[in-house]
Amino acid sequence: MFLYHGTSFENVPRILSQGLLPRRSGNGNWSMPESNSYESRKDAVYLSNAYAPYFSSISSANTGNKRALVEIDIDSLEQDNLYPDEDFLTYSSNLLSEIGKTVEERTPYFRENLESYQDYLQDSLQKMGNCCYIGIISPTAISRITTWCKDDVKILHRLSYGYVEEKGGVTPFHDQEDSQILRLLTKCFAKREFQIDELLSLCQKKFQIDDNFDYDKTKDILIQEMEKIEIVYDKDYDTI
């Protein structure tokens, strides 16, 4: 099973040599000057099968136009180090009575007590597409790395970034279409096999696009955009 980590292209050489490192003392994607309520765990690496392309766009290290997607074979990881995403626990209807009534109260609690909720790992992946790994992810667990320039994938960026922003950010899936669109987009950026017609049909239904939608033209543009996503590392073939 593959999960993904979105980051800046400039991090790729370090990731290939050192692996994916927890942020330790650095700022995370959710850093807020006035509060630490939304900070990620300093000892964890966050993975997703749905939101990684979005995370690549908001990476705190992203100073340029080029993004990267790191594919992890989680069968290569220590399974006991995999945990649910604390944001999923915060929003989980099954845990509403656990602590606090607001996101600001609940998020720090679940972040600090994550080890008590490992049984929610599969729910976190199924219902939000996210989880975290406590510790360093070795380079040997990396199966592929792809990169792209934001300006070369305008429609795909609009779907993976703009759509997530409009639906309220990184949240549990609103519905089955939401889940499928985000997971298919991730496969697209990872250059893994999927049906582009399925993605287009889901988007047409989800966004209630009218009959004037030029399906064939949009499909051609998406194919052109996907061709501009580059595989820079593949474990089966080493560096390309």
Phi, psi and chi 1 to 4 in degrees:
 res  aa     phi    psi   chi1   chi2   chi3   chi4
   1 MET       -  135.5  178.0 -178.8  176.1      -
   2 PHE  -103.8  138.3  -63.9  134.7      -      -
   3 LEU  -127.1  164.6  -67.1  175.6      -      -
   4 TYR  -132.6  152.9  -60.6   88.2      -      -
   5 HIS  -128.3  123.5 -178.8   83.4      -      -
   6 GLY   -94.1  137.4      -      -      -      -
   7 THR  -155.5 -173.9 -172.3      -      -      -
   8 SER   -87.1  147.8  169.4      -      -      -
   9 PHE   -59.1  -32.9  173.3   72.7      -      -
  10 GLU   -65.2  -14.6   59.7 -165.4   50.8      -
  11 ASN   -85.6  -10.9  -68.8  -31.1      -      -
  12 VAL   -59.0  -47.9  168.3      -      -      -
  13 PRO   -58.0  -41.6  -26.3   36.6      -      -
  14 ARG   -66.2  -40.1  175.0 -175.1   58.0   76.6
  15 ILE   -63.8  -40.1  -70.9  169.7      -      -
  16 LEU   -66.8  -30.4  -78.6  170.9      -      -
  17 SER   -91.9  -33.8   63.1      -      -      -
  18 GLN  -113.4  -14.8  -60.1  178.8   32.2      -
  19 GLY    89.7 -172.4      -      -      -      -
  20 LEU   -89.9  120.2  -74.7  170.9      -      -
  21 LEU  -104.9  140.8  -50.8  178.1      -      -
  22 PRO   -58.9  153.7  -22.1   33.1      -      -
  23 ARG   -71.5  -17.0   66.8 -179.2  179.3   87.4
  24 ARG    57.3 -101.9  -58.3  -58.9 -178.2 -169.8
  25 SER  -105.4   -3.1   59.4      -      -      -
  26 GLY   -76.9  174.1      -      -      -      -
  27 ASN   -79.9  141.7  -69.4  -29.0      -      -
  28 GLY   -93.8  179.5      -      -      -      -
  29 ASN   -64.3  -24.3  -71.9  -24.6      -      -
  30 TRP  -103.0   19.4  -54.3  114.7      -      -
  31 SER   -61.1  134.6  -62.7      -      -      -
  32 MET  -131.4  126.0  -60.6  177.6   68.9      -
  33 PRO   -56.5  -34.8  -22.3   32.1      -      -
  34 GLU   -91.7   -5.8   70.6  -81.6    9.9      -
  35 SER  -158.9  149.8  171.4      -      -      -
  36 ASN  -106.0   14.7   71.0  -13.8      -      -
  37 SER   -60.0  -32.2  -64.5      -      -      -
  38 TYR  -106.3    7.5  -58.5  101.7      -      -
  39 GLU   -63.5  143.4  -75.4  -77.7    5.4      -
  40 SER   -79.7  167.5   57.3      -      -      -
  41 ARG   -67.7  138.4  -78.9 -178.0   62.2  123.3
  42 LYS   -76.0  -15.1  -65.1  179.9  179.7 -179.0
  43 ASP  -105.0   13.1   59.1   -9.4      -      -
  44 ALA  -124.6  151.6      -      -      -      -
  45 VAL  -110.0  132.2  176.1      -      -      -
  46 TYR   -99.2  135.7  -72.0   79.1      -      -
  47 LEU  -127.9  155.9  -56.9  171.4      -      -
  48 SER  -154.4  153.1  179.5      -      -      -
  49 ASN  -110.9   13.1   58.6   25.1      -      -
  50 ALA  -138.2  -41.7      -      -      -      -
  51 TYR  -105.4    0.4  -72.5  106.2      -      -
  52 ALA   -58.5  -40.6      -      -      -      -
  53 PRO   -60.4  -36.0  -26.6   37.1      -      -
  54 TYR   -65.0  -45.4  172.8   78.6      -      -
  55 PHE   -61.9  -31.4  -74.3  128.6      -      -
  56 SER   -63.6  -28.3   74.2      -      -      -
  57 SER   -82.2  -21.5  -67.2      -      -      -
  58 ILE  -111.0   11.1   63.1  169.7      -      -
  59 SER   -54.1  131.0  169.8      -      -      -
  60 SER   -64.0  -19.2   58.3      -      -      -
  61 ALA   -91.8    0.2      -      -      -      -
  62 ASN   -81.5  103.4 -147.9  -25.0      -      -
  63 THR  -108.3   -3.0   58.0      -      -      -
  64 GLY  -127.6 -161.8      -      -      -      -
  65 ASN   -96.5   -9.1 -174.0   41.3      -      -
  66 LYS  -100.1  131.1 -156.0  163.8 -174.4 -179.0
  67 ARG  -111.3  167.8  -42.6  -67.3 -166.0 -123.5
  68 ALA  -145.7  149.1      -      -      -      -
  69 LEU  -124.9  121.2 -165.2   70.7      -      -
  70 VAL  -102.5  120.1 -177.4      -      -      -
  71 GLU   -94.9  128.3 -178.5 -177.5   83.2      -
  72 ILE  -116.0  129.8  -58.5  -62.1      -      -
  73 ASP   -85.4  102.2 -179.4   -4.6      -      -
  74 ILE   -71.4  -12.3   65.2  167.4      -      -
  75 ASP   -67.9  -16.3  -68.3  -26.0      -      -
  76 SER   -88.2   -3.8  -58.5      -      -      -
  77 LEU   -96.9  162.2  -58.8  178.1      -      -
  78 GLU   -71.1  111.7  -68.1  -71.0  -21.1      -
  79 GLN   -63.1  -29.2  -59.9  -58.2  -61.0      -
  80 ASP   -70.6  -11.1  -71.7  -16.5      -      -
  81 ASN   -95.0   -0.4  -70.8    0.0      -      -
  82 LEU   -90.2  132.9  -75.5  164.4      -      -
  83 TYR  -137.4  160.1  -71.2   88.4      -      -
  84 PRO   -65.7  160.1   24.6  -34.1      -      -
  85 ASP   -74.8  131.7 -171.9  -52.2      -      -
  86 GLU   -62.8  -26.1   65.2  -94.8   26.1      -
  87 ASP   -67.4  -35.0  -69.3  -31.1      -      -
  88 PHE   -63.3  -44.6  166.9   74.4      -      -
  89 LEU   -61.0  -37.7  -61.5  174.4      -      -
  90 THR   -60.5  -40.1  -64.5      -      -      -
  91 TYR   -92.6   -6.2  -72.1  106.0      -      -
  92 SER   -67.1  125.6  174.9      -      -      -
  93 SER   -65.5  -24.2   58.7      -      -      -
  94 ASN   -74.1  -12.5  -67.7  -27.2      -      -
  95 LEU  -120.6   16.6  -63.8  170.5      -      -
  96 LEU   -62.9  -25.2  -72.9  177.7      -      -
  97 SER   -89.9   -0.5   61.9      -      -      -
  98 GLU   -67.3  -52.5  -72.1  -74.4  -36.7      -
  99 ILE  -160.8  135.4 -173.4   73.1      -      -
 100 GLY    62.7  170.5      -      -      -      -
 101 LYS  -119.6  -13.0  -65.0 -177.2  178.7  179.8
 102 THR  -115.9  159.5   67.9      -      -      -
 103 VAL   -60.1  -38.5  172.2      -      -      -
 104 GLU   -62.5  -31.9  -70.5   79.8    6.6      -
 105 GLU   -81.9  -40.9  -68.2  175.0  -53.7      -
 106 ARG   -78.0  -39.0  -68.5  166.3   59.5   78.0
 107 THR   -59.6  -50.0  -59.0      -      -      -
 108 PRO   -61.0  -36.0  -21.7   33.3      -      -
 109 TYR   -62.1  -50.6  170.9   80.8      -      -
 110 PHE   -68.8  -33.1  -74.0  117.6      -      -
 111 ARG   -62.1  -43.9 -179.0  179.4   63.9 -133.8
 112 GLU   -79.3  -19.1  -65.9  161.2   12.4      -
 113 ASN  -117.3   27.7  -64.4  -83.2      -      -
 114 LEU   -59.2  -36.3 -165.4   59.3      -      -
 115 GLU   -60.4  -21.4  -73.2   81.4   -3.0      -
 116 SER   -81.4   -5.5  -60.7      -      -      -
 117 TYR  -123.2   26.2  -64.9   91.2      -      -
 118 GLN   -61.2  -26.9 -168.1  169.7   36.9      -
 119 ASP   -63.1  -13.4  -71.6  -13.3      -      -
 120 TYR   -92.5    8.5  -74.8   84.2      -      -
 121 LEU   -56.1  -52.2  171.5   61.7      -      -
 122 GLN   -65.6  -36.9  -68.0  -54.9  -42.1      -
 123 ASP   -62.5  -40.8  -78.8  -13.5      -      -
 124 SER   -61.7  -41.7 -175.8      -      -      -
 125 LEU   -71.4  -40.5  -75.0  170.0      -      -
 126 GLN   -71.7  -42.9 -179.1 -177.9   -4.6      -
 127 LYS   -97.1  -13.6  -62.0  176.4 -177.6  178.8
 128 MET  -134.6  -18.4 -166.6  172.7 -177.3      -
 129 GLY    81.0    7.4      -      -      -      -
 130 ASN  -122.6  153.2  -66.1  -11.6      -      -
 131 CYS  -157.5 -179.2   71.0      -      -      -
 132 CYS  -137.9  159.8   69.0      -      -      -
 133 TYR  -121.9  123.5 -175.0   81.8      -      -
 134 ILE   -84.4  114.1  -55.1  -61.1      -      -
 135 GLY   117.3 -173.4      -      -      -      -
 136 ILE   -85.5  135.8  -63.3  171.3      -      -
 137 ILE   -94.6  114.2  -65.3  179.8      -      -
 138 SER   -64.3  150.0  166.7      -      -      -
 139 PRO   -56.6  -25.6  -25.1   34.2      -      -
 140 THR   -68.6  -17.3   59.1      -      -      -
 141 ALA   -88.0   -8.5      -      -      -      -
 142 ILE   -80.5  122.8  -61.5  171.7      -      -
 143 SER  -100.6  -24.4   50.6      -      -      -
 144 ARG  -164.2  150.2  175.1  173.8  -71.5 -172.9
 145 ILE  -134.9  129.1  -61.7  178.7      -      -
 146 THR  -117.8  155.0   58.2      -      -      -
 147 THR  -138.5  159.1   66.1      -      -      -
 148 TRP  -161.3  160.4   64.1   91.9      -      -
 149 CYS   -98.5  133.6  -70.5      -      -      -
 150 LYS   -54.4  -40.8 -178.5 -173.9   72.3  172.3
 151 ASP   -70.6  -13.7  -67.7  -18.9      -      -
 152 ASP   -90.6   -9.8  -71.1  -21.6      -      -
 153 VAL  -131.7   58.7  -67.6      -      -      -
 154 LYS   -64.5  -42.1  -68.0 -178.5  178.5  179.0
 155 ILE   -70.2  -44.5  -66.4  179.0      -      -
 156 LEU   -63.7  -38.1  -69.7  171.6      -      -
 157 HIS   -66.6  -39.8  177.3   74.1      -      -
 158 ARG   -60.8  -39.4  171.3   70.8 -177.5   82.8
 159 LEU   -73.8  -44.6  -71.6  170.2      -      -
 160 SER   -80.2  -23.4   62.9      -      -      -
 161 TYR  -109.4  -58.1  178.3   80.0      -      -
 162 GLY   -60.7  -41.9      -      -      -      -
 163 TYR   -63.9  -42.4  167.3   49.0      -      -
 164 VAL   -63.3  -41.3  173.8      -      -      -
 165 GLU   -62.1  -43.9  -72.0  -74.6  -69.0      -
 166 GLU   -67.5  -30.4  -71.4  173.0    6.1      -
 167 LYS   -86.8    5.0   81.9 -175.3 -166.8   74.0
 168 GLY   105.9   16.7      -      -      -      -
 169 GLY    87.1 -159.2      -      -      -      -
 170 VAL   -80.0  102.9  178.8      -      -      -
 171 THR  -133.1  166.0   62.5      -      -      -
 172 PRO   -54.9  152.3  -27.2   36.0      -      -
 173 PHE   -60.4  136.8  -58.2  128.5      -      -
 174 HIS   -73.0  -33.9  -68.5  172.9      -      -
 175 ASP  -163.2 -179.6   50.3   41.9      -      -
 176 GLN   -64.5  -37.0 -173.7   63.8   27.3      -
 177 GLU   -63.4  -42.0  -68.3  165.0    1.8      -
 178 ASP   -55.1  -49.8 -166.1   25.2      -      -
 179 SER   -59.3  -47.8  163.2      -      -      -
 180 GLN   -66.8  -42.6  -70.6  175.9  -70.5      -
 181 ILE   -60.2  -48.8  -71.9  171.0      -      -
 182 LEU   -67.1  -35.1  -69.3  169.0      -      -
 183 ARG   -73.8  -36.6  -74.5  176.9  165.9  134.7
 184 LEU   -67.6  -38.4  -72.4  172.4      -      -
 185 LEU   -61.0  -40.1  -78.6  168.9      -      -
 186 THR   -63.0  -43.0  -60.3      -      -      -
 187 LYS   -61.9  -35.8  -74.4 -173.7  176.7 -177.5
 188 CYS   -61.8  -50.7  174.6      -      -      -
 189 PHE   -67.8  -27.3  -79.9  103.3      -      -
 190 ALA   -82.6   -6.8      -      -      -      -
 191 LYS    58.1   42.8  -58.7 -153.6   81.3  165.4
 192 ARG  -102.0  153.7  -70.7  -63.5 -178.8 -175.1
 193 GLU   -65.4  132.7 -174.8  175.7   -9.2      -
 194 PHE  -162.5  170.3   77.6  101.0      -      -
 195 GLN   -95.1  113.8  -65.7  -63.5  -39.1      -
 196 ILE   -65.7  -29.0 -168.3  170.1      -      -
 197 ASP   -64.5  -33.8  -70.9  -58.7      -      -
 198 GLU   -65.1  -44.1 -177.8 -178.3    1.6      -
 199 LEU   -62.0  -45.5  174.2   60.7      -      -
 200 LEU   -65.5  -41.9  -85.9  171.8      -      -
 201 SER   -64.0  -41.0  -64.0      -      -      -
 202 LEU   -64.2  -41.9  -75.8  165.1      -      -
 203 CYS   -65.7  -41.2  -71.6      -      -      -
 204 GLN   -61.2  -39.6 -167.6  171.3    7.0      -
 205 LYS   -75.0  -45.6 -179.1  179.4  178.9 -178.3
 206 LYS   -62.9  -42.7  177.3   73.3  175.2  177.5
 207 PHE   -95.4    5.8  -53.0  132.5      -      -
 208 GLN    52.6   49.8  -61.8 -179.0  -25.2      -
 209 ILE   -73.5  135.8  -59.3  173.0      -      -
 210 ASP   -76.4  178.8   60.8   33.8      -      -
 211 ASP   -69.5  -12.5  -66.3  -23.5      -      -
 212 ASN   -80.6   -4.1  -65.6  -37.4      -      -
 213 PHE   -59.4  124.8  173.2   62.5      -      -
 214 ASP   -85.4   88.7 -165.6  -29.2      -      -
 215 TYR   -61.0  -50.1 -172.1   98.5      -      -
 216 ASP   -64.4  -40.2  -68.5  -25.9      -      -
 217 LYS   -65.3  -43.4 -179.0  179.3  179.1  179.9
 218 THR   -64.6  -39.4  -55.7      -      -      -
 219 LYS   -61.3  -43.6 -179.1  177.3  178.2  178.7
 220 ASP   -62.0  -40.8  -71.9  -17.7      -      -
 221 ILE   -65.3  -41.9  -66.5  172.5      -      -
 222 LEU   -63.7  -39.5  -76.6  177.9      -      -
 223 ILE   -62.3  -42.2  -69.3  171.5      -      -
 224 GLN   -63.6  -39.8  -67.3  170.9   21.7      -
 225 GLU   -66.0  -41.8  -70.5 -169.9   -6.0      -
 226 MET   -64.2  -30.3  -75.1 -172.0  -69.9      -
 227 GLU   -66.9  -20.4  -71.1  173.8  -10.3      -
 228 LYS   -88.9   -6.1  -66.0  177.4 -179.2  178.1
 229 ILE   -82.0  127.0  -60.7  170.7      -      -
 230 GLU  -110.8  134.9 -179.6 -176.6    3.8      -
 231 ILE   -85.5  115.3  -60.0  173.3      -      -
 232 VAL  -102.1  -14.7  -65.6      -      -      -
 233 TYR  -150.9  136.4  171.9   78.7      -      -
 234 ASP  -141.4  124.8 -168.7  -62.6      -      -
 235 LYS   -58.4  -33.3 -169.0  172.5 -174.1  177.6
 236 ASP   -72.5  -21.8  -67.4  -26.3      -      -
 237 TYR  -127.6    7.0  -57.8  101.1      -      -
 238 ASP    62.7 -160.6 -156.4   -2.4      -      -
 239 THR   -69.1  136.2  -56.5      -      -      -
 240 ILE  -100.5      -  -64.5  176.5      -      -
